[in-house]
Amino acid sequence: MNIFTFMIPKSLVVCVDSDSTVRQALEKMKFHRYVAVPVLDSEGVYVGTLRNDDIFKYFEDNGKFDYKSAEYDKVTSILDRGYAKPLYHTATIEQMIESVTEHNFVSVVDDRGCFIGMILRRDVLNFLSEHYKKTADKV
Protein backbone atom coordinates (compact mmCIF):
# COMPACT_ATOMS: atom_id res chain seq x y z
CA MET A 1 0.00 0.00 0.00
CA ASN A 2 1.18 3.54 -0.72
CA ILE A 3 -0.08 7.06 -0.08
CA PHE A 4 -1.89 7.18 -3.43
CA THR A 5 -4.52 4.91 -1.86
CA PHE A 6 -5.64 7.93 0.21
CA MET A 7 -4.97 10.78 -2.22
CA ILE A 8 -7.67 12.97 -3.72
CA PRO A 9 -6.43 14.03 -7.19
CA LYS A 10 -5.74 17.67 -8.00
CA SER A 11 -8.70 17.82 -10.38
CA LEU A 12 -11.08 17.35 -7.42
CA VAL A 13 -9.38 19.81 -5.04
CA VAL A 14 -10.32 23.46 -4.63
CA CYS A 15 -7.13 25.55 -4.80
CA VAL A 16 -6.27 29.24 -4.79
CA ASP A 17 -3.94 30.80 -7.37
CA SER A 18 -0.91 32.55 -5.92
CA ASP A 19 -1.78 35.72 -7.86
CA SER A 20 -5.26 35.87 -6.27
CA THR A 21 -6.12 38.70 -3.93
CA VAL A 22 -6.96 38.17 -0.30
CA ARG A 23 -10.60 38.96 -1.07
CA GLN A 24 -10.76 36.40 -3.91
CA ALA A 25 -9.30 33.74 -1.64
CA LEU A 26 -11.66 34.66 1.19
CA GLU A 27 -14.68 34.45 -1.11
CA LYS A 28 -13.61 31.08 -2.50
CA MET A 29 -13.03 29.67 0.98
CA LYS A 30 -16.35 31.06 2.19
CA PHE A 31 -18.25 29.65 -0.81
CA HIS A 32 -16.83 26.16 -0.32
CA ARG A 33 -16.92 26.41 3.50
CA TYR A 34 -13.24 25.56 3.81
CA VAL A 35 -10.95 26.72 6.59
CA ALA A 36 -7.80 26.01 4.57
CA VAL A 37 -6.89 25.59 0.89
CA PRO A 38 -3.70 24.87 -1.05
CA VAL A 39 -2.14 27.80 -2.90
CA LEU A 40 -0.52 27.07 -6.29
CA ASP A 41 1.48 29.22 -8.65
CA SER A 42 0.75 29.49 -12.39
CA GLU A 43 2.88 26.38 -13.07
CA GLY A 44 0.99 24.28 -10.52
CA VAL A 45 3.80 24.38 -7.95
CA TYR A 46 2.61 24.16 -4.35
CA VAL A 47 3.28 27.49 -2.63
CA GLY A 48 1.64 26.81 0.73
CA THR A 49 -1.63 26.37 2.57
CA LEU A 50 -3.82 29.40 3.18
CA ARG A 51 -5.77 29.16 6.42
CA ASN A 52 -8.58 31.27 7.78
CA ASP A 53 -6.11 32.16 10.56
CA ASP A 54 -3.91 33.86 7.93
CA ILE A 55 -6.89 35.91 6.76
CA PHE A 56 -7.96 36.81 10.30
CA LYS A 57 -4.41 37.92 11.09
CA TYR A 58 -4.37 40.01 7.90
CA PHE A 59 -7.48 41.93 8.97
CA GLU A 60 -6.30 42.16 12.56
CA ASP A 61 -2.96 43.63 11.44
CA ASN A 62 -4.84 46.17 9.30
CA GLY A 63 -6.88 47.16 12.35
CA LYS A 64 -10.21 46.65 10.62
CA PHE A 65 -12.18 44.31 8.40
CA ASP A 66 -11.69 46.21 5.15
CA TYR A 67 -12.61 44.57 1.85
CA LYS A 68 -11.05 47.45 -0.11
CA SER A 69 -7.46 46.66 0.88
CA ALA A 70 -8.21 42.95 0.50
CA GLU A 71 -9.00 43.61 -3.18
CA TYR A 72 -5.41 44.70 -3.83
CA ASP A 73 -3.20 42.66 -1.52
CA LYS A 74 -2.04 39.32 -2.88
CA VAL A 75 -2.67 36.12 -0.99
CA THR A 76 1.06 35.32 -1.07
CA SER A 77 1.71 38.36 1.12
CA ILE A 78 -0.22 36.82 4.03
CA LEU A 79 0.64 33.16 3.54
CA ASP A 80 2.51 31.37 6.33
CA ARG A 81 4.78 29.34 4.04
CA GLY A 82 6.18 27.25 6.86
CA TYR A 83 2.81 26.04 8.10
CA ALA A 84 2.11 22.81 6.23
CA LYS A 85 4.99 21.16 4.46
CA PRO A 86 3.81 18.94 1.62
CA LEU A 87 4.43 15.23 1.31
CA TYR A 88 6.36 14.01 -1.70
CA HIS A 89 4.69 11.33 -3.77
CA THR A 90 7.37 8.90 -2.58
CA ALA A 91 6.49 9.35 1.10
CA THR A 92 5.88 6.31 3.24
CA ILE A 93 2.64 5.45 5.00
CA GLU A 94 4.37 6.29 8.30
CA GLN A 95 5.29 9.76 7.03
CA MET A 96 1.72 10.27 5.82
CA ILE A 97 0.25 9.30 9.20
CA GLU A 98 2.67 11.62 10.98
CA SER A 99 1.64 14.50 8.71
CA VAL A 100 -2.11 14.00 9.04
CA THR A 101 -1.69 13.83 12.79
CA GLU A 102 -0.64 17.48 12.64
CA HIS A 103 -3.00 18.81 9.93
CA ASN A 104 -6.53 18.21 8.64
CA PHE A 105 -5.12 17.64 5.18
CA VAL A 106 -1.71 17.24 3.64
CA SER A 107 -0.78 18.37 0.15
CA VAL A 108 1.07 15.88 -2.06
CA VAL A 109 3.64 17.06 -4.61
CA ASP A 110 5.78 15.44 -7.29
CA ASP A 111 9.55 15.72 -7.72
CA ARG A 112 9.19 19.21 -9.23
CA GLY A 113 7.12 20.44 -6.29
CA CYS A 114 3.94 20.49 -8.38
CA PHE A 115 0.74 19.82 -6.49
CA ILE A 116 -0.81 16.49 -7.48
CA GLY A 117 -3.44 16.05 -4.77
CA MET A 118 -4.19 15.95 -1.08
CA ILE A 119 -4.77 13.46 1.69
CA LEU A 120 -7.48 14.11 4.26
CA ARG A 121 -7.02 13.13 7.88
CA ARG A 122 -10.62 11.91 7.86
CA ASP A 123 -9.91 9.37 5.11
CA VAL A 124 -6.86 7.98 6.91
CA LEU A 125 -8.77 7.68 10.19
CA ASN A 126 -11.72 5.98 8.45
CA PHE A 127 -9.35 3.46 6.86
CA LEU A 128 -7.61 2.76 10.17
CA SER A 129 -10.96 2.39 11.93
CA GLU A 130 -12.20 -0.15 9.36
CA HIS A 131 -8.90 -2.02 9.52
CA TYR A 132 -9.13 -2.14 13.31
CA LYS A 133 -12.73 -3.43 13.17
CA LYS A 134 -11.74 -6.22 10.75
CA THR A 135 -8.77 -7.17 12.93
CA ALA A 136 -10.81 -7.08 16.12
CA ASP A 137 -13.50 -9.33 14.57
CA LYS A 138 -10.89 -12.01 13.86
CA VAL A 139 -9.78 -12.18 17.48
Kinemage of the C-alpha trace (Angstrom):
@kinemage 1
@onewidth
@group {chain A} dominant
@subgroup {mainchain}
@vectorlist {calphas} color= white
{ca met a 1} P 0.000 0.000 0.000
{ca asn a 2} L 1.181 3.536 -0.722
{ca ile a 3} L -0.076 7.061 -0.079
{ca phe a 4} L -1.892 7.184 -3.428
{ca thr a 5} L -4.525 4.914 -1.857
{ca phe a 6} L -5.643 7.932 0.205
{ca met a 7} L -4.966 10.781 -2.221
{ca ile a 8} L -7.665 12.971 -3.722
{ca pro a 9} L -6.431 14.033 -7.189
{ca lys a 10} L -5.737 17.671 -7.997
{ca ser a 11} L -8.700 17.819 -10.375
{ca leu a 12} L -11.079 17.345 -7.417
{ca val a 13} L -9.382 19.805 -5.037
{ca val a 14} L -10.317 23.464 -4.630
{ca cys a 15} L -7.134 25.553 -4.805
{ca val a 16} L -6.269 29.243 -4.787
{ca asp a 17} L -3.941 30.799 -7.368
{ca ser a 18} L -0.908 32.553 -5.920
{ca asp a 19} L -1.780 35.717 -7.860
{ca ser a 20} L -5.260 35.869 -6.265
{ca thr a 21} L -6.124 38.702 -3.935
{ca val a 22} L -6.962 38.170 -0.295
{ca arg a 23} L -10.597 38.957 -1.070
{ca gln a 24} L -10.764 36.402 -3.907
{ca ala a 25} L -9.301 33.738 -1.644
{ca leu a 26} L -11.662 34.661 1.187
{ca glu a 27} L -14.679 34.447 -1.110
{ca lys a 28} L -13.606 31.078 -2.498
{ca met a 29} L -13.029 29.668 0.981
{ca lys a 30} L -16.349 31.058 2.190
{ca phe a 31} L -18.250 29.655 -0.811
{ca his a 32} L -16.834 26.157 -0.316
{ca arg a 33} L -16.918 26.412 3.499
{ca tyr a 34} L -13.238 25.560 3.811
{ca val a 35} L -10.951 26.716 6.595
{ca ala a 36} L -7.802 26.011 4.569
{ca val a 37} L -6.886 25.595 0.893
{ca pro a 38} L -3.701 24.867 -1.048
{ca val a 39} L -2.135 27.799 -2.901
{ca leu a 40} L -0.518 27.075 -6.287
{ca asp a 41} L 1.480 29.223 -8.650
{ca ser a 42} L 0.754 29.486 -12.389
{ca glu a 43} L 2.881 26.384 -13.070
{ca gly a 44} L 0.990 24.278 -10.521
{ca val a 45} L 3.795 24.383 -7.955
{ca tyr a 46} L 2.612 24.163 -4.352
{ca val a 47} L 3.277 27.492 -2.629
{ca gly a 48} L 1.642 26.813 0.732
{ca thr a 49} L -1.626 26.366 2.571
{ca leu a 50} L -3.817 29.400 3.179
{ca arg a 51} L -5.772 29.158 6.419
{ca asn a 52} L -8.581 31.269 7.778
{ca asp a 53} L -6.107 32.162 10.559
{ca asp a 54} L -3.907 33.859 7.929
{ca ile a 55} L -6.890 35.911 6.758
{ca phe a 56} L -7.962 36.808 10.303
{ca lys a 57} L -4.413 37.920 11.086
{ca tyr a 58} L -4.367 40.008 7.896
{ca phe a 59} L -7.483 41.925 8.968
{ca glu a 60} L -6.296 42.164 12.561
{ca asp a 61} L -2.959 43.627 11.438
{ca asn a 62} L -4.842 46.174 9.304
{ca gly a 63} L -6.876 47.162 12.352
{ca lys a 64} L -10.211 46.651 10.619
{ca phe a 65} L -12.177 44.314 8.399
{ca asp a 66} L -11.693 46.208 5.146
{ca tyr a 67} L -12.608 44.567 1.848
{ca lys a 68} L -11.046 47.452 -0.108
{ca ser a 69} L -7.463 46.663 0.879
{ca ala a 70} L -8.214 42.948 0.495
{ca glu a 71} L -8.996 43.606 -3.179
{ca tyr a 72} L -5.411 44.696 -3.832
{ca asp a 73} L -3.199 42.664 -1.520
{ca lys a 74} L -2.036 39.321 -2.879
{ca val a 75} L -2.672 36.118 -0.993
{ca thr a 76} L 1.057 35.320 -1.065
{ca ser a 77} L 1.714 38.364 1.122
{ca ile a 78} L -0.225 36.817 4.031
{ca leu a 79} L 0.645 33.162 3.538
{ca asp a 80} L 2.510 31.366 6.330
{ca arg a 81} L 4.784 29.340 4.039
{ca gly a 82} L 6.177 27.254 6.863
{ca tyr a 83} L 2.807 26.038 8.101
{ca ala a 84} L 2.108 22.809 6.229
{ca lys a 85} L 4.991 21.161 4.463
{ca pro a 86} L 3.810 18.944 1.619
{ca leu a 87} L 4.435 15.225 1.306
{ca tyr a 88} L 6.361 14.008 -1.696
{ca his a 89} L 4.688 11.331 -3.774
{ca thr a 90} L 7.373 8.903 -2.581
{ca ala a 91} L 6.487 9.349 1.103
{ca thr a 92} L 5.884 6.308 3.243
{ca ile a 93} L 2.644 5.451 5.003
{ca glu a 94} L 4.365 6.285 8.298
{ca gln a 95} L 5.291 9.760 7.030
{ca met a 96} L 1.720 10.265 5.825
{ca ile a 97} L 0.250 9.298 9.200
{ca glu a 98} L 2.670 11.617 10.983
{ca ser a 99} L 1.640 14.502 8.705
{ca val a 100} L -2.113 13.995 9.037
{ca thr a 101} L -1.688 13.828 12.790
{ca glu a 102} L -0.644 17.483 12.638
{ca his a 103} L -2.995 18.809 9.931
{ca asn a 104} L -6.531 18.207 8.636
{ca phe a 105} L -5.115 17.637 5.183
{ca val a 106} L -1.709 17.244 3.640
{ca ser a 107} L -0.782 18.369 0.146
{ca val a 108} L 1.073 15.879 -2.060
{ca val a 109} L 3.645 17.057 -4.605
{ca asp a 110} L 5.776 15.437 -7.286
{ca asp a 111} L 9.554 15.721 -7.717
{ca arg a 112} L 9.192 19.207 -9.227
{ca gly a 113} L 7.117 20.444 -6.290
{ca cys a 114} L 3.942 20.493 -8.379
{ca phe a 115} L 0.737 19.820 -6.494
{ca ile a 116} L -0.806 16.491 -7.484
{ca gly a 117} L -3.437 16.049 -4.769
{ca met a 118} L -4.186 15.953 -1.081
{ca ile a 119} L -4.770 13.455 1.691
{ca leu a 120} L -7.476 14.108 4.261
{ca arg a 121} L -7.021 13.134 7.877
{ca arg a 122} L -10.619 11.906 7.863
{ca asp a 123} L -9.906 9.368 5.111
{ca val a 124} L -6.863 7.982 6.915
{ca leu a 125} L -8.766 7.681 10.187
{ca asn a 126} L -11.715 5.977 8.446
{ca phe a 127} L -9.347 3.462 6.863
{ca leu a 128} L -7.611 2.758 10.167
{ca ser a 129} L -10.958 2.388 11.932
{ca glu a 130} L -12.198 -0.148 9.361
{ca his a 131} L -8.899 -2.015 9.517
{ca tyr a 132} L -9.135 -2.139 13.307
{ca lys a 133} L -12.728 -3.433 13.173
{ca lys a 134} L -11.735 -6.217 10.754
{ca thr a 135} L -8.767 -7.173 12.926
{ca ala a 136} L -10.813 -7.080 16.121
{ca asp a 137} L -13.502 -9.329 14.569
{ca lys a 138} L -10.886 -12.007 13.855
{ca val a 139} L -9.784 -12.177 17.483
